[in-house]
Amino acid sequence: MNKLIGSHGRSAVAAVAFALAALVGASTARAQGAAPAPAAVKTTPERIRAATQAIDGAAIQANAATSKDWPTISADYAETRYSKLAEINATTVKDLGLVWTYNLESTRGVEATPLVVDGVMYVTASWSVVHAVDVRTGKRLWMFDPKVPRSFGEKACCDVVNRGVALYKGRVYVGAFDGRLIALDAATGAKVWEKDTIIDHARAYTITGAPRVVNGKVIIGNGGAEFGVRGYVTAYDADTGAQKWRWFTVPGDPSKPFEDESMKRAAGTWDPSGRYWEVGGGGTAWDTIAFDPDLKLVYIGTGNGSPWSQKRRSPAGGDNLYLASIVALNAETGAYVWHYQETPGDNSDYTSTQPMILADLKIGGKPRKVILHAPKNGFFFVIDRTDGKLISAKNFVDVNWATGYGKDGRPIETAKARPDGPFDTIPGPYGAHNWHPMSFNPTTGLVYLPAQNVPLGLIDDKDWKKGAVLPGRTGTGTGWNTGMILSTPSPTNKPFGRLLAWDPVAQKEAWRVEHVSPWNGGTLTTAGNLVFQGTADGRFVAYQAKTGKKVWEAPTGTGVIAAPSTYVVDGKQYVSIAVGWGGAYGVSQRASEKLGLGTVFTFALGGKAPPPQFVALKLEGLLAGVKYDPALVPAGLGLYVSHCVICHGVPGVDRGGNIPNLGYVKTEIITELDKYVFNGVFVNSGMPDFTGRLTPADLDKLRAFIQGTADSIRPQPRK
């Protein structure tokens, strides 16, 4: 058993978003805590319309000079997450207090950074629900629920999350989890238009990222590489929703005409004997997008291969363009301009979709226009954004798959990068840095980076076939197509989470803060010599940007994964963070002893509001009393790994995240498993319906494994 699922429960790799927790009933939106004093300014639809109508490219660039608002997901086109505001600074931050909290009414992961323009906040919760909140009162102005079919929860690797919205000329743009791009009236939340972005509904495409609006075009990518899709990024007209351009990230069927010269070039780097196009190839552009208005280039980060195993998708090897790359596209036409591939021939889910930052730095005594990037593979890259040439690369955590990068810009791989047998690649598929945003402070010259390690062993699966449900192959029962068996990592591969301050010019660490767990939130840095970050153990913390000294913290109850924003309303600086535990790691693991609904916390100097009531985590005792046949445990293990482990973790070993661990539930749930597995009571909250995929005899095997595992770890009385 331990060989397949890991004695420490690390085999629950990126989590499929299935809700098995009881839903908290929808409640009336409310602001919790003491509301601020009555505002002199009243927020009206007319005022909202006037303020948001003014938001365009010029306004976003102008706001970067003052940081008054937070008009785009990372504050500016350069994606710096840096604010020039300094009312809240390393000296005054001791007086920072809660002003209000807002209930997002969600029980799953919250990954969005709140946008704020003229005192109105736009933020998303799980299932792509959009909330507009009056910052002056903390109360809801409107809410838009795209009503994503809950069956789509099965089609995601990493929780039913959304990373936020875009604002442009009076409209709010959101990518719905089921692949729709939707334009809303910013003043009322009414739908203006809706477009289906999915090219093939037979495949598990989703959207989790925040759109970007560039020169009147709304740009969005899709997710789904774990399930077998072909990646692409699309631009739509902001006014009408008409498609303006689309660029695929990997080549399609070579027997058909290529979409453009870049796809023809890419096809030469794939082995057609693997028939990669049948699984899709992957490369999904599910998160980072940046724009340089001077160079008129859009930069996207591309994802992992589909399947993960290069030997399965491209047996003869090859770079497999444009996987795990940064790609520059012409903003007007979507035409390929250049690329830099950070992980050629990706074999370990080393996506390059992690947020990038555009900066102008002096390197070697000369000014350079650069991209700063810290992808999953553990190296920090400085790349010339005019031509895609590598300037420098240095590992920011320990790595074992490469010793560095050569003058040719390629990694110097070790034998651990793509071996024939089991391998414990460091970092693992969760990445040394995942989607959690980093920030850059031009005053300190440092990047503030949420770094981590989640150990996970891998084995190339020689029995893999597209779409095959194989016992013991993680997630195949819910559509995963990785071509890998997930296994126990080595005892020396330890988990960690830390905040790193990284000098991109010197390519070295300036300071670090160690956290109690991986999967901590994104960062915000300010001219007030501050860095803000939420943590997996339920805290919102401020550090001195120059030294890393902690200068303030506040409880958030549940763990934080999103990044904060800061802005000014009526002359006063606020800081807001959207909280809701979840994501790939957070569905099955946790570091907080508290539970909480998705919540926006908003702080200002002198704030005195009480925090919301945090509920202590109460696990049922270790499962007992389920009758089973011990001979069925091995077969139950295979079924559990292929159908259950991604969301529920290892019974009794893991503690559960925003989905419960089945080793700590009431006995009758496992005894009456059919009521939950076959069109069960939680289907409407995202749990898959396994009717026709599992049999009553399979449930007997699952019961045996779940109860048998709990029994195997139960403390025995001393003799």
GUTORZA-479937 format. One record per residue (C-alpha): z, y, x; residue number from 1. Coordinates in nm, 2 decimals. Example, Ala and Ser with C-alpha at 12.3 -4.5 7.8 and 13.67 -1.06 7.14 Angstrom:
! residues 2
pz  py  px  resi
0.78  -0.45  1.23  1;
0.71  -0.11  1.37  2;
! end
This chain:
! residues 719
pz  py  px  resi
0.00  0.00  0.00  1;
0.10  0.25  0.26  2;
-0.23  0.21  0.45  3;
-0.42  0.35  0.16  4;
-0.19  0.60  0.01  5;
0.03  0.71  0.29  6;
0.41  0.67  0.32  7;
0.46  1.04  0.27  8;
0.22  1.09  -0.02  9;
-0.04  1.28  0.18  10;
-0.33  1.08  0.03  11;
-0.35  1.31  -0.27  12;
-0.64  1.52  -0.13  13;
-0.79  1.81  -0.31  14;
-0.67  1.78  -0.67  15;
-0.88  1.74  -0.98  16;
-0.76  1.97  -1.26  17;
-0.61  1.74  -1.52  18;
-0.31  1.86  -1.71  19;
-0.05  1.59  -1.78  20;
0.23  1.84  -1.82  21;
0.33  1.94  -2.17  22;
0.16  2.26  -2.26  23;
0.38  2.56  -2.32  24;
0.29  2.69  -2.66  25;
0.08  3.01  -2.66  26;
0.32  3.29  -2.70  27;
0.27  3.65  -2.79  28;
0.19  3.85  -2.47  29;
0.49  4.04  -2.36  30;
0.61  4.26  -2.07  31;
0.94  4.12  -1.94  32;
1.21  4.34  -1.80  33;
1.27  4.71  -1.84  34;
0.95  4.90  -1.90  35;
0.90  5.22  -1.71  36;
0.98  5.56  -1.86  37;
0.73  5.68  -2.12  38;
0.42  5.79  -1.94  39;
0.27  6.13  -1.97  40;
-0.07  5.97  -1.96  41;
-0.18  5.75  -2.25  42;
-0.42  5.47  -2.18  43;
-0.69  5.47  -2.45  44;
-1.02  5.29  -2.48  45;
-1.20  5.62  -2.42  46;
-1.01  5.68  -2.10  47;
-1.07  5.32  -1.99  48;
-1.44  5.35  -2.06  49;
-1.48  5.68  -1.87  50;
-1.29  5.54  -1.57  51;
-1.47  5.21  -1.54  52;
-1.81  5.36  -1.62  53;
-1.77  5.55  -1.29  54;
-1.73  5.23  -1.09  55;
-2.04  5.15  -0.89  56;
-2.12  5.09  -0.52  57;
-2.07  5.46  -0.43  58;
-1.73  5.46  -0.60  59;
-1.62  5.15  -0.43  60;
-1.71  5.30  -0.09  61;
-1.54  5.63  -0.18  62;
-1.22  5.45  -0.29  63;
-1.20  5.29  0.06  64;
-1.12  5.64  0.19  65;
-0.82  5.68  -0.03  66;
-0.72  5.34  -0.16  67;
-0.61  5.49  -0.48  68;
-0.75  5.21  -0.69  69;
-0.82  4.84  -0.63  70;
-1.18  4.83  -0.77  71;
-1.31  4.50  -0.62  72;
-1.15  4.17  -0.54  73;
-1.07  4.25  -0.17  74;
-1.03  4.62  -0.22  75;
-1.37  4.71  -0.05  76;
-1.71  4.58  0.03  77;
-1.59  4.47  0.38  78;
-1.33  4.24  0.21  79;
-1.05  4.38  0.43  80;
-0.76  4.37  0.18  81;
-0.63  4.68  0.36  82;
-0.49  4.98  0.18  83;
-0.44  5.33  0.32  84;
-0.14  5.39  0.09  85;
0.19  5.44  0.27  86;
0.44  5.56  0.02  87;
0.57  5.20  0.04  88;
0.62  5.15  0.41  89;
0.84  4.96  0.66  90;
1.12  5.22  0.61  91;
1.10  5.27  0.23  92;
1.02  4.91  0.13  93;
1.40  4.83  0.11  94;
1.39  5.03  -0.21  95;
1.10  4.83  -0.36  96;
1.20  4.69  -0.70  97;
1.05  4.51  -1.00  98;
0.90  4.74  -1.26  99;
0.76  4.49  -1.51  100;
0.64  4.13  -1.54  101;
0.35  4.01  -1.76  102;
0.32  3.66  -1.90  103;
-0.02  3.51  -1.84  104;
0.07  3.22  -2.07  105;
-0.07  2.96  -1.82  106;
0.08  2.65  -1.67  107;
-0.18  2.58  -1.40  108;
-0.28  2.75  -1.08  109;
-0.33  3.13  -1.07  110;
-0.54  3.24  -0.78  111;
-0.67  3.59  -0.88  112;
-0.61  3.92  -0.71  113;
-0.55  4.19  -0.98  114;
-0.81  4.47  -1.00  115;
-0.68  4.81  -1.10  116;
-0.87  5.12  -1.19  117;
-0.70  5.43  -1.34  118;
-0.39  5.24  -1.44  119;
-0.56  4.94  -1.61  120;
-0.53  4.60  -1.45  121;
-0.78  4.32  -1.49  122;
-0.66  3.98  -1.38  123;
-0.75  3.61  -1.46  124;
-0.53  3.31  -1.53  125;
-0.62  2.94  -1.53  126;
-0.91  2.83  -1.75  127;
-1.08  3.17  -1.67  128;
-0.89  3.36  -1.92  129;
-0.91  3.74  -1.86  130;
-0.62  3.98  -1.92  131;
-0.63  4.36  -1.93  132;
-0.29  4.51  -1.88  133;
-0.16  4.87  -1.90  134;
0.01  4.93  -1.57  135;
0.20  5.22  -1.72  136;
0.38  4.99  -1.97  137;
0.32  4.64  -1.85  138;
0.17  4.55  -2.19  139;
-0.15  4.38  -2.29  140;
-0.45  4.58  -2.38  141;
-0.68  4.29  -2.45  142;
-0.73  3.93  -2.36  143;
-1.06  3.73  -2.34  144;
-1.05  3.35  -2.35  145;
-1.40  3.20  -2.28  146;
-1.27  2.88  -2.44  147;
-1.38  2.65  -2.16  148;
-1.40  2.29  -2.30  149;
-1.10  2.11  -2.16  150;
-1.32  1.81  -2.07  151;
-1.44  2.03  -1.78  152;
-1.10  1.99  -1.61  153;
-1.23  1.65  -1.49  154;
-1.52  1.82  -1.31  155;
-1.32  2.02  -1.06  156;
-1.17  1.91  -0.73  157;
-0.90  2.17  -0.72  158;
-0.73  2.28  -1.04  159;
-0.87  2.48  -1.33  160;
-0.84  2.81  -1.14  161;
-1.02  3.14  -1.12  162;
-1.01  3.39  -0.84  163;
-1.07  3.71  -1.03  164;
-1.33  3.94  -1.18  165;
-1.57  4.21  -1.08  166;
-1.59  4.57  -1.23  167;
-1.91  4.77  -1.26  168;
-2.02  5.06  -1.48  169;
-1.78  4.99  -1.77  170;
-1.80  4.61  -1.76  171;
-1.59  4.32  -1.64  172;
-1.77  4.02  -1.50  173;
-1.60  3.68  -1.49  174;
-1.73  3.34  -1.39  175;
-1.60  3.09  -1.64  176;
-1.49  2.75  -1.52  177;
-1.77  2.57  -1.71  178;
-2.04  2.76  -1.52  179;
-2.10  3.06  -1.75  180;
-2.12  3.41  -1.61  181;
-1.99  3.65  -1.87  182;
-2.00  4.03  -1.90  183;
-1.73  4.20  -2.10  184;
-1.67  4.56  -2.22  185;
-1.39  4.69  -1.99  186;
-1.24  4.89  -2.27  187;
-1.22  4.63  -2.54  188;
-1.28  4.29  -2.39  189;
-1.58  4.23  -2.62  190;
-1.85  4.00  -2.48  191;
-2.17  4.19  -2.39  192;
-2.37  3.90  -2.25  193;
-2.34  3.55  -2.13  194;
-2.55  3.34  -1.89  195;
-2.54  2.97  -1.81  196;
-2.56  2.95  -1.43  197;
-2.57  2.57  -1.41  198;
-2.91  2.41  -1.31  199;
-2.82  2.05  -1.41  200;
-2.56  1.97  -1.67  201;
-2.57  1.61  -1.57  202;
-2.38  1.71  -1.26  203;
-2.02  1.84  -1.22  204;
-2.09  2.21  -1.15  205;
-1.81  2.46  -1.20  206;
-1.72  2.82  -1.11  207;
-1.39  2.92  -0.96  208;
-1.48  3.22  -0.74  209;
-1.49  3.59  -0.82  210;
-1.83  3.75  -0.87  211;
-1.94  4.04  -0.66  212;
-2.16  4.33  -0.78  213;
-2.41  4.46  -0.53  214;
-2.67  4.73  -0.61  215;
-2.66  4.64  -0.98  216;
-2.67  4.26  -0.93  217;
-2.39  4.03  -1.01  218;
-2.37  3.75  -0.75  219;
-2.20  3.42  -0.80  220;
-2.20  3.07  -0.65  221;
-2.08  2.74  -0.79  222;
-1.85  2.45  -0.69  223;
-1.88  2.08  -0.72  224;
-1.97  1.93  -0.38  225;
-1.70  1.65  -0.41  226;
-1.88  1.52  -0.72  227;
-2.24  1.54  -0.60  228;
-2.43  1.86  -0.65  229;
-2.68  2.09  -0.47  230;
-2.53  2.43  -0.38  231;
-2.69  2.76  -0.46  232;
-2.60  3.13  -0.51  233;
-2.76  3.34  -0.78  234;
-2.79  3.72  -0.86  235;
-2.81  3.84  -1.22  236;
-2.89  4.19  -1.35  237;
-2.56  4.36  -1.43  238;
-2.70  4.53  -1.74  239;
-2.89  4.24  -1.90  240;
-2.79  3.92  -1.73  241;
-3.15  3.84  -1.63  242;
-3.18  3.63  -1.32  243;
-3.30  3.84  -1.02  244;
-3.29  3.58  -0.74  245;
-3.15  3.25  -0.64  246;
-3.11  3.09  -0.29  247;
-3.02  2.72  -0.24  248;
-2.78  2.63  0.04  249;
-2.93  2.29  0.12  250;
-3.28  2.14  0.08  251;
-3.39  1.94  -0.23  252;
-3.62  1.64  -0.27  253;
-3.86  1.67  0.03  254;
-4.14  1.51  -0.19  255;
-4.14  1.83  -0.39  256;
-4.24  2.18  -0.28  257;
-3.97  2.37  -0.09  258;
-3.84  2.69  -0.26  259;
-3.89  2.89  0.06  260;
-3.93  2.87  0.43  261;
-3.56  2.84  0.49  262;
-3.55  2.52  0.28  263;
-3.84  2.37  0.47  264;
-3.66  2.45  0.80  265;
-3.34  2.30  0.67  266;
-3.51  1.98  0.56  267;
-3.59  1.90  0.92  268;
-3.22  1.87  1.00  269;
-3.15  1.60  0.73  270;
-3.23  1.23  0.75  271;
-3.44  1.15  0.44  272;
-3.35  0.78  0.47  273;
-3.01  0.88  0.32  274;
-3.18  1.02  0.01  275;
-2.93  1.31  0.03  276;
-3.10  1.49  -0.26  277;
-2.99  1.22  -0.50  278;
-2.62  1.31  -0.44  279;
-2.71  1.67  -0.40  280;
-2.62  1.74  -0.04  281;
-2.34  1.98  -0.12  282;
-2.30  2.32  0.05  283;
-2.16  2.49  -0.26  284;
-2.09  2.86  -0.22  285;
-1.77  2.86  -0.42  286;
-1.58  3.15  -0.28  287;
-1.65  3.41  -0.01  288;
-1.92  3.68  -0.06  289;
-1.93  4.00  0.14  290;
-2.18  4.29  0.15  291;
-2.28  4.55  0.41  292;
-2.44  4.84  0.23  293;
-2.58  4.99  0.56  294;
-2.75  4.66  0.67  295;
-2.83  4.58  0.31  296;
-2.72  4.22  0.37  297;
-2.51  3.99  0.15  298;
-2.31  3.73  0.34  299;
-2.21  3.40  0.19  300;
-2.00  3.11  0.32  301;
-2.13  2.76  0.24  302;
-1.93  2.44  0.17  303;
-1.90  2.08  0.28  304;
-2.15  1.80  0.26  305;
-2.19  1.58  -0.04  306;
-2.08  1.32  0.03  307;
-1.83  1.41  0.30  308;
-1.94  1.13  0.52  309;
-2.24  1.23  0.72  310;
-2.33  0.87  0.79  311;
-2.37  0.82  0.41  312;
-2.58  1.13  0.34  313;
-2.78  1.16  0.66  314;
-2.75  0.83  0.86  315;
-2.95  0.96  1.16  316;
-2.73  1.27  1.20  317;
-2.87  1.62  1.23  318;
-2.71  1.96  1.17  319;
-2.76  1.94  0.79  320;
-2.84  2.30  0.73  321;
-2.70  2.50  0.58  322;
-2.37  2.32  0.53  323;
-2.05  2.49  0.67  324;
-2.23  2.81  0.76  325;
-2.23  3.18  0.71  326;
-2.56  3.29  0.58  327;
-2.70  3.64  0.56  328;
-2.94  3.72  0.26  329;
-3.14  4.02  0.17  330;
-2.94  4.19  -0.10  331;
-3.25  4.29  -0.30  332;
-3.45  3.97  -0.29  333;
-3.21  3.70  -0.19  334;
-3.43  3.60  0.10  335;
-3.28  3.42  0.40  336;
-3.23  3.65  0.70  337;
-3.01  3.45  0.94  338;
-2.73  3.19  0.96  339;
-2.46  3.07  1.19  340;
-2.34  2.71  1.14  341;
-1.97  2.68  1.22  342;
-1.95  2.30  1.18  343;
-2.29  2.13  1.24  344;
-2.32  1.80  1.06  345;
-1.99  1.85  0.87  346;
-1.80  1.52  0.85  347;
-1.45  1.62  0.74  348;
-1.49  1.86  0.44  349;
-1.49  2.16  0.68  350;
-1.61  2.42  0.44  351;
-1.70  2.78  0.55  352;
-1.62  2.92  0.21  353;
-1.30  3.08  0.32  354;
-1.29  3.46  0.28  355;
-1.46  3.66  0.56  356;
-1.40  4.02  0.67  357;
-1.65  4.27  0.80  358;
-1.52  4.50  1.08  359;
-1.64  4.73  1.35  360;
-1.47  4.64  1.67  361;
-1.50  4.74  2.04  362;
-1.56  4.42  2.23  363;
-1.64  4.42  2.60  364;
-1.63  4.80  2.59  365;
-1.91  4.82  2.33  366;
-1.89  4.88  1.95  367;
-1.99  4.57  1.76  368;
-2.05  4.51  1.39  369;
-1.88  4.18  1.33  370;
-1.78  3.92  1.08  371;
-1.42  3.78  1.12  372;
-1.39  3.43  0.98  373;
-1.13  3.15  0.99  374;
-1.27  2.85  0.81  375;
-1.12  2.51  0.75  376;
-1.22  2.37  1.09  377;
-0.94  2.56  1.27  378;
-1.14  2.80  1.48  379;
-1.14  3.18  1.44  380;
-1.49  3.32  1.47  381;
-1.61  3.66  1.57  382;
-1.98  3.68  1.48  383;
-2.23  3.96  1.51  384;
-2.32  4.05  1.16  385;
-2.66  4.21  1.25  386;
-2.81  3.88  1.38  387;
-2.56  3.60  1.33  388;
-2.50  3.54  1.70  389;
-2.16  3.40  1.80  390;
-1.94  3.64  2.00  391;
-1.64  3.42  2.04  392;
-1.45  3.13  1.88  393;
-1.09  3.02  1.95  394;
-0.87  2.77  1.77  395;
-0.59  2.93  1.58  396;
-0.41  2.60  1.51  397;
-0.41  2.28  1.71  398;
-0.74  2.09  1.66  399;
-0.85  1.75  1.79  400;
-1.21  1.73  1.68  401;
-1.35  1.98  1.93  402;
-1.24  2.14  2.26  403;
-1.41  2.47  2.19  404;
-1.75  2.63  2.15  405;
-2.02  2.64  2.42  406;
-2.25  2.93  2.51  407;
-2.51  2.79  2.27  408;
-2.27  2.86  1.99  409;
-2.21  2.49  1.91  410;
-1.88  2.30  1.91  411;
-1.80  2.08  2.20  412;
-1.70  1.77  1.99  413;
-1.45  1.50  2.08  414;
-1.47  1.13  1.99  415;
-1.24  1.21  1.69  416;
-1.51  1.42  1.52  417;
-1.71  1.13  1.38  418;
-1.58  0.79  1.49  419;
-1.68  0.45  1.36  420;
-1.33  0.35  1.25  421;
-1.03  0.54  1.09  422;
-0.98  0.89  1.21  423;
-0.70  1.14  1.18  424;
-0.90  1.46  1.22  425;
-0.69  1.78  1.28  426;
-0.70  1.99  1.07  427;
-0.76  1.76  0.77  428;
-0.97  1.82  0.47  429;
-0.73  2.07  0.32  430;
-0.82  2.29  0.62  431;
-0.64  2.50  0.88  432;
-0.71  2.79  0.64  433;
-0.82  2.73  0.28  434;
-0.93  2.99  0.02  435;
-0.61  3.19  0.04  436;
-0.74  3.54  0.15  437;
-0.66  3.69  0.49  438;
-0.65  4.07  0.55  439;
-0.73  4.30  0.84  440;
-0.54  4.62  0.95  441;
-0.76  4.86  1.16  442;
-0.44  5.03  1.28  443;
-0.28  4.72  1.44  444;
-0.62  4.55  1.50  445;
-0.47  4.23  1.36  446;
-0.59  3.98  1.10  447;
-0.31  3.83  0.88  448;
-0.40  3.47  0.82  449;
-0.24  3.20  0.60  450;
-0.26  2.90  0.83  451;
-0.16  2.54  0.76  452;
-0.19  2.17  0.82  453;
-0.18  1.90  0.56  454;
-0.22  1.56  0.74  455;
-0.47  1.32  0.59  456;
-0.65  1.02  0.75  457;
-1.01  0.93  0.68  458;
-1.22  0.62  0.70  459;
-1.60  0.62  0.66  460;
-1.67  0.40  0.35  461;
-1.94  0.16  0.43  462;
-1.94  0.03  0.07  463;
-1.99  0.37  -0.08  464;
-2.27  0.41  -0.34  465;
-2.35  0.72  -0.54  466;
-2.14  0.72  -0.86  467;
-1.98  0.39  -0.80  468;
-1.62  0.35  -0.92  469;
-1.46  0.15  -0.64  470;
-1.09  0.04  -0.63  471;
-0.89  0.22  -0.36  472;
-1.15  0.49  -0.32  473;
-0.98  0.82  -0.41  474;
-1.10  0.99  -0.72  475;
-1.41  0.77  -0.78  476;
-1.28  0.69  -1.13  477;
-1.31  1.06  -1.21  478;
-1.64  1.13  -1.04  479;
-1.56  1.19  -0.68  480;
-1.84  1.10  -0.43  481;
-1.70  1.16  -0.08  482;
-1.81  0.84  0.09  483;
-1.47  0.84  0.25  484;
-1.15  0.63  0.21  485;
-0.84  0.85  0.24  486;
-0.57  0.69  0.45  487;
-0.23  0.74  0.62  488;
-0.23  1.00  0.90  489;
-0.07  0.94  1.23  490;
0.31  0.99  1.26  491;
0.25  1.27  1.51  492;
0.04  1.47  1.26  493;
0.29  1.70  1.10  494;
0.25  1.93  0.80  495;
0.32  2.30  0.84  496;
0.25  2.64  0.68  497;
0.26  2.97  0.86  498;
0.16  3.33  0.85  499;
-0.04  3.42  1.17  500;
-0.11  3.77  1.30  501;
-0.43  3.72  1.50  502;
-0.59  3.95  1.75  503;
-0.97  3.90  1.70  504;
-1.07  4.09  2.01  505;
-0.84  3.90  2.25  506;
-0.87  3.59  2.04  507;
-0.50  3.51  2.05  508;
-0.19  3.50  1.83  509;
0.02  3.82  1.82  510;
0.30  3.68  1.61  511;
0.38  3.41  1.35  512;
0.61  3.33  1.07  513;
0.68  2.97  0.99  514;
0.71  2.87  0.62  515;
0.87  2.56  0.47  516;
0.55  2.42  0.34  517;
0.17  2.45  0.35  518;
-0.02  2.63  0.07  519;
0.12  2.98  0.09  520;
-0.05  3.28  -0.07  521;
-0.31  3.53  0.05  522;
-0.22  3.85  0.23  523;
-0.23  4.23  0.18  524;
-0.18  4.48  0.46  525;
-0.13  4.86  0.44  526;
-0.11  5.18  0.64  527;
0.26  5.16  0.58  528;
0.29  4.90  0.86  529;
0.33  4.62  0.61  530;
0.20  4.28  0.54  531;
0.27  4.12  0.20  532;
0.25  3.75  0.12  533;
0.38  3.52  -0.14  534;
0.51  3.18  -0.04  535;
0.50  2.82  -0.16  536;
0.88  2.82  -0.21  537;
0.87  3.10  -0.46  538;
0.92  3.43  -0.27  539;
0.72  3.75  -0.24  540;
0.78  3.89  0.11  541;
0.70  4.20  0.32  542;
0.68  4.20  0.70  543;
0.63  4.47  0.96  544;
0.26  4.45  1.04  545;
0.31  4.51  1.41  546;
0.59  4.27  1.48  547;
0.62  4.02  1.19  548;
0.98  4.12  1.12  549;
1.08  4.05  0.76  550;
1.18  4.37  0.58  551;
1.19  4.28  0.21  552;
1.16  3.99  -0.03  553;
1.19  3.92  -0.40  554;
1.20  3.59  -0.59  555;
0.90  3.47  -0.80  556;
1.04  3.14  -0.92  557;
0.74  2.92  -0.88  558;
0.53  2.91  -0.57  559;
0.27  3.18  -0.50  560;
-0.09  3.11  -0.39  561;
-0.28  3.43  -0.48  562;
-0.30  3.75  -0.28  563;
-0.15  4.08  -0.40  564;
-0.31  4.42  -0.45  565;
-0.17  4.78  -0.43  566;
-0.28  5.10  -0.59  567;
-0.16  5.44  -0.73  568;
-0.10  5.53  -1.09  569;
0.01  5.88  -1.19  570;
0.09  5.95  -0.82  571;
0.31  5.64  -0.77  572;
0.22  5.34  -0.55  573;
0.26  5.00  -0.70  574;
0.22  4.64  -0.56  575;
0.12  4.36  -0.79  576;
0.10  3.98  -0.74  577;
-0.02  3.72  -0.99  578;
0.19  3.40  -0.96  579;
0.12  3.05  -1.08  580;
0.16  2.73  -0.87  581;
-0.14  2.50  -0.84  582;
-0.47  2.45  -0.66  583;
-0.58  2.15  -0.46  584;
-0.24  2.09  -0.30  585;
-0.03  2.23  -0.58  586;
-0.12  2.00  -0.86  587;
0.07  1.71  -0.70  588;
0.30  1.88  -0.44  589;
0.56  2.16  -0.46  590;
0.81  2.34  -0.24  591;
0.99  2.54  -0.51  592;
1.29  2.42  -0.71  593;
1.19  2.64  -1.00  594;
0.93  2.63  -1.28  595;
0.75  2.92  -1.44  596;
0.45  3.03  -1.64  597;
0.17  3.22  -1.48  598;
0.32  3.57  -1.44  599;
0.21  3.91  -1.29  600;
0.50  4.08  -1.10  601;
0.46  4.45  -1.04  602;
0.68  4.65  -0.80  603;
0.74  5.01  -0.71  604;
1.00  5.21  -0.52  605;
1.31  5.24  -0.74  606;
1.21  4.96  -0.98  607;
1.51  4.82  -1.16  608;
1.37  4.56  -1.41  609;
1.54  4.22  -1.41  610;
1.32  3.93  -1.31  611;
1.21  3.68  -1.58  612;
1.43  3.38  -1.63  613;
1.34  3.10  -1.39  614;
1.38  2.75  -1.51  615;
1.51  2.49  -1.27  616;
1.29  2.19  -1.19  617;
1.44  1.89  -1.37  618;
1.28  1.56  -1.28  619;
1.36  1.25  -1.48  620;
1.54  0.99  -1.28  621;
1.33  0.75  -1.07  622;
1.13  0.54  -1.32  623;
1.31  0.23  -1.44  624;
1.28  -0.03  -1.72  625;
0.91  -0.08  -1.73  626;
0.83  -0.45  -1.75  627;
0.56  -0.57  -1.52  628;
0.41  -0.86  -1.33  629;
0.46  -0.81  -0.96  630;
0.14  -1.00  -0.89  631;
-0.06  -0.72  -1.05  632;
0.07  -0.45  -0.81  633;
-0.22  -0.48  -0.55  634;
-0.48  -0.44  -0.82  635;
-0.29  -0.16  -0.98  636;
-0.29  0.02  -0.64  637;
-0.67  0.01  -0.63  638;
-0.70  0.15  -0.98  639;
-0.43  0.42  -0.93  640;
-0.60  0.55  -0.61  641;
-0.94  0.56  -0.78  642;
-0.82  0.72  -1.11  643;
-0.48  0.88  -1.08  644;
-0.35  0.98  -0.73  645;
-0.54  1.30  -0.69  646;
-0.35  1.47  -0.97  647;
-0.02  1.27  -0.99  648;
0.04  1.19  -0.62  649;
0.23  0.88  -0.51  650;
0.48  0.76  -0.78  651;
0.83  0.84  -0.68  652;
0.73  0.96  -0.33  653;
0.58  1.30  -0.42  654;
0.77  1.53  -0.65  655;
0.48  1.65  -0.86  656;
0.32  1.99  -0.87  657;
0.19  2.16  -1.18  658;
0.11  1.80  -1.30  659;
0.41  1.56  -1.31  660;
0.46  1.27  -1.07  661;
0.45  0.95  -1.27  662;
0.75  0.81  -1.08  663;
0.97  1.07  -1.25  664;
0.87  1.05  -1.62  665;
1.04  0.89  -1.92  666;
1.01  0.51  -1.93  667;
0.83  0.52  -2.26  668;
0.54  0.72  -2.12  669;
0.45  0.44  -1.88  670;
0.54  0.17  -2.13  671;
0.31  0.33  -2.39  672;
0.04  0.44  -2.13  673;
-0.24  0.38  -2.38  674;
-0.12  0.68  -2.59  675;
-0.19  0.91  -2.29  676;
-0.49  0.74  -2.12  677;
-0.71  0.66  -2.42  678;
-0.80  1.00  -2.59  679;
-0.44  1.08  -2.54  680;
-0.21  1.37  -2.64  681;
-0.30  1.58  -2.33  682;
-0.68  1.56  -2.36  683;
-0.68  1.91  -2.51  684;
-0.50  2.04  -2.20  685;
-0.75  1.89  -1.95  686;
-0.65  1.53  -1.89  687;
-0.95  1.30  -1.89  688;
-1.01  1.05  -2.16  689;
-1.04  0.71  -1.99  690;
-1.17  0.53  -2.30  691;
-1.44  0.30  -2.19  692;
-1.35  0.35  -1.83  693;
-1.02  0.16  -1.82  694;
-0.92  -0.14  -2.03  695;
-0.58  -0.25  -2.17  696;
-0.57  -0.50  -1.89  697;
-0.62  -0.22  -1.64  698;
-0.32  -0.04  -1.79  699;
-0.10  -0.35  -1.72  700;
-0.21  -0.32  -1.35  701;
-0.13  0.05  -1.34  702;
0.21  -0.01  -1.50  703;
0.28  -0.27  -1.24  704;
0.19  -0.04  -0.95  705;
0.37  0.27  -1.08  706;
0.70  0.08  -1.16  707;
0.66  -0.14  -0.86  708;
0.63  0.16  -0.63  709;
0.93  0.32  -0.78  710;
1.13  0.00  -0.74  711;
1.02  -0.03  -0.37  712;
1.16  0.31  -0.28  713;
1.47  0.29  -0.50  714;
1.79  0.31  -0.28  715;
1.96  -0.03  -0.27  716;
2.34  -0.06  -0.30  717;
2.51  -0.14  0.02  718;
2.63  -0.50  0.06  719;
! end
